[in-house]
């Protein structure tokens, strides 16, 4: 099991959403993850944390974004404050303003698909 924790931003219990698929794939791959969103629930054994409370989290390696660009602004500074090594902007979450702020803090930025990265051993 990896010690590289992934934060799933926009986590959901809705099995038709990509954030749910990502949680499933991370779980099956043995990659620890923390789901965070605005709706409560449990996904693959992990409680979905309330994004609005901006919980203190440590040792987040990767943030994978499943929140659309229009709904990201209020979370940008919080997510950068977690000091991840990288942020993956999945299709539909691309945000040049967020990229610039993250890169200025030394965080790697990827426009990619977490599901593709996992299935092709690029994660």
N, C-alpha and C positions, 0 to 999 in steps of 0.2 A: 504494500500500500504506500502510495506517495504521501509525502508530508506537504505537498504543494496544494494548499487549499484554494478552491475556486469559489468566488462569490457570484451567485446567479442573481442578477438584478432584473426584477420583473418576474420572479418565480410565481408559479401558479399550480393549482391542483387540477387545472383543466387539461385533460389528456390530449386535446387537439392543438395545444399551443407548443411552439418550438422550445420555450423555456422548460416545459415539462419533459419534452424529449431529451433535452440537454441534461436535466437532472437524472433521468433514467440511464443515459449513456455514461455519465460520470460515475454513478453508483455501480453500474455493471463493470466499469473499468477499475474500480477500487480507488478512484480519485476522490478525496474528501471534498465536500462542497457545503456551502452555507447558502440556503435560499433566502432571499429578501424581496419583499414586495409590499403592496398596500392591502392585500387580502390575506387573511390568516388561513392556516391549514397546515397539513403535513404532506410532504412529498418525499417518497422513498425513505421514510424513517426520520426525516429532518423537519423540525418545525420551521415554518416560514416566518422569518423575523419581520417586524414592522419597519419598513423603510422610513416612515415618517418620524420614528423615534431616533433615527440615526444612531443605532447601537454601536458601542465601542467594540471593535473587532481587531484582532491582532493576527499577524502572520498570514495575511491574504496574499497569495502569490498572483492569482489571475482574477480579474473581474471580467465576466462575460455579460454583455449588455443585451437585454431583451425589452427595453423601454424605448419607445420611439423618440426621435429627436425633439419633438415639440414638448415632451414631458420630462426632459432631462435636466433643464437648467437649474432647478432648485436642489438637485442632488450632486452636481458636478464637484463643488468644493468638498463636500462630505466624502465622496468616493475617492477623490485625489488624496484626501487626508489619511486614507487607509494605507497609503504607500504601497500599492501593489507593484509587482515587477512589470506587469503588462495588463492592458485593457483590450479585450476583443470586442469590436463593434460588428455585431451580426448584421446581415442585410436588413435595412430599414431603420437602423440605429445610428447611421453615419452622422458625425457632428464635428465639423472643422474647428469650431470654437473650443469644444471639449478636447480635441486632439492637441491644439496648441498649448492649452493649460497643462495637460498631462505631460507632454513632451518637455515643457519648461521645468517640470519637477523630476525629470529623468525617467519617466515611465514609458515603456515601449507601447506603441499604439499599432493595432492591427485591424484592418478592414478584412474580416474573414468570417467564416461560418464555423462555430464551435463543433457542430455535428460532423462537418466534413473533416475538420482537423482531427477529431477523435477517430473517425472511421479510416483515416489514412495515416494513422500513427504520427501525426505532426503536432499533437497537442503537447 
